[in-house]
């Protein structure tokens, strides 16, 4: 009886110790995206965040921002912020183009977002390129 209980315990332990899917090491998809996009720093001092889209929250329909989470080539999460389009004066053509690129993006797309880093660490998006939707 004791042997049967030990076997059950060991079998249950092996099953329960299996890591969850979210905890698996990431594959090279993030590094591949980083190689496609090139270096992250620009000569003018602004920053580029490069990575694969993990989440998009678009509140532009209610005069809100777009918030995007990307996973960079190292597997770290980066947060992007694209402010409201309802401004006076109206948005520039470059800003509208950036929004169109953001709006057409899907989870898993490889993107590069350029802009300045805000005090909370988010990137205030000024330019946006989606390498999967060119």
N, C-alpha and C positions, 0 to 999 in steps of 0.2 A: 504494500500500500504506500509506504514511504517513497519507494522508487517511482511509482506512478505520479505521486504529488510533485516530486522533484522534476520529473520530465514535463509535467504540465506547467510548472512555474518557469522552467527554462524556456519552453516553447512560447509561453505568453510573454516572457521578458524579451525574447527576440523580436516578437511582433511589435510590442509596445515601444521598443527602442528604435524602431525604424523612423528616420527623420521625416518630418512632414514635407510635402512638395515645395512649399515656400522657403524651406530652410536648405534646400539643395543648393550646392554651389552653382552660380550662373554659368551658362555656356559662353562661348566666345562671341555671341551676337553683339554685345556691347562694345567689345574691342573692335570688331569689324566695322561697326558704325563710326567709331572714333577714327579709324584709319581712313574711311571714306571722306569724313568731314575735314580732316587735317588739324592743324594746331588750334588751341583755344584762345591764345592771346593775339590782340591786334596791335598795330603800331600806334594807334591814336589813344591808347590807354583804356579803351573800353574793353569789356569782357565778352567772350562767347561761351555759352554753355552748349555742349554737344551731348547728345544721347538719344535713347529710345523713349518714346512717350509711354508713360505708365498711367497717367490720369489727366483728363481735361474737364474743367468745370467752367462752362461758358455762360455767363450771366449778362451778356450784352443785350438780350431782349428786354431786360428790366433796368437798363442803364448801369449795369455793373461791369466788373472786369472779367477777364478770362484768366483763370489760374491753371497752370500746367505743371505737372511733375514729370521729370525725365530721369532716366537712369544713365549716369555717365559711363565712359569706358571702363572705369575702375569698379563699377557696380554701386556707386554712391548716388543717393537721391539729390536732385537739384530742383529748386522751385522757381518757376517763372511767373511773372505778373505782367499782364497786358491790360492797361487801364481802359476805361470807358471810351467808346467812340463818340458819345454825345457831348461834344465840347464846342466852345465858342472861342475862336473861329473853328470851323469844322475841321475834321482830320485831313491831313495831307494825303496825297496819292500814295506816297511810300507807306504811310500808316495803314491805309485801306488795303494795300497790297499785302502787308504783313498780316492783317486780320484775315484776309481771304486764305492765305497759306495756313494760318492757325485753324480756321474753321473747316478746312478740307482735311485736316490731319486726323489720323486714327491711332488708337493705341497700338504700339509696336513700331510705329514709323520712326525712322532715323532723321533727326532734326538738328539744326544749328540755330540758336537764338543769340542775337547780339544786343548789347545794351549796357546799362550801368547797374552795378550792384547796389541795392538799397540797404539801409541800416539793419534791416531784419535778415539780410543774407539772400533775399530773393533777387532775381535779375529782372529789372524793369525792361521789358522787351521793346526794342526799337526796330530790329530787323529779324526776320524769321525765314528760314529755308527748310523745306521738307524734301529730303533727298529721295524719298520713296514716291513723291508726287510731282516730280519735275516734268 
